[in-house]
C-alpha cells in the first residue's frame, strides 16, 4: 500500500514530467527504480517486520528469524526480478504509452493484484504441503 499508493504516485509523476519518451519512462521504472530502489528496500524491510511480528521486535528469536528471512528473500530476488520483467514490461509499456498520467497508479494497482497472485502461486509451489501432495 505504501509503495503503490504512495511511492508510485511520486515516481510516476517524476517519470512523466522528466521524460517525454514513453520507452524512457519504462526503462527508468523497470531498470532503475525497481532493481535499485524497490528491491533493496523490500529486502531490508520485509525480514525485519515479519520477524518482529512473529517473535516480538528486538528479541533474539526475531533477530535469528530476520537473518534467516533475509537470506531467503535475497536468494529469490534474481528469479523474481526476471519474472517481474516478464510481467511488468508489457504492462508498463501499455501504461506509459496509452494510459493517461493521472490513471497510472490505478492502472498499476489493478495489475498489481494479478502480480501478487503470480508471486503467491510461485512461492506456494514449493511449500511442504505441496511437495507432500505430489508424492502421495
Buried (B, 14 or more C-beta within 10 A) or exposed (E): EEBEEEBBEEBBBBBBEEBEEBEEBBBBBBEEBBBEEBBEEBBEEBBBEBBBEEBEEEEEEBBEBBEEBBEEBEEBBEEBBEBBBEBBBEBBBEBBEEBEBEEBBEBBEEBBEEBEEEBEEEEEEEEEEEEEEEEE
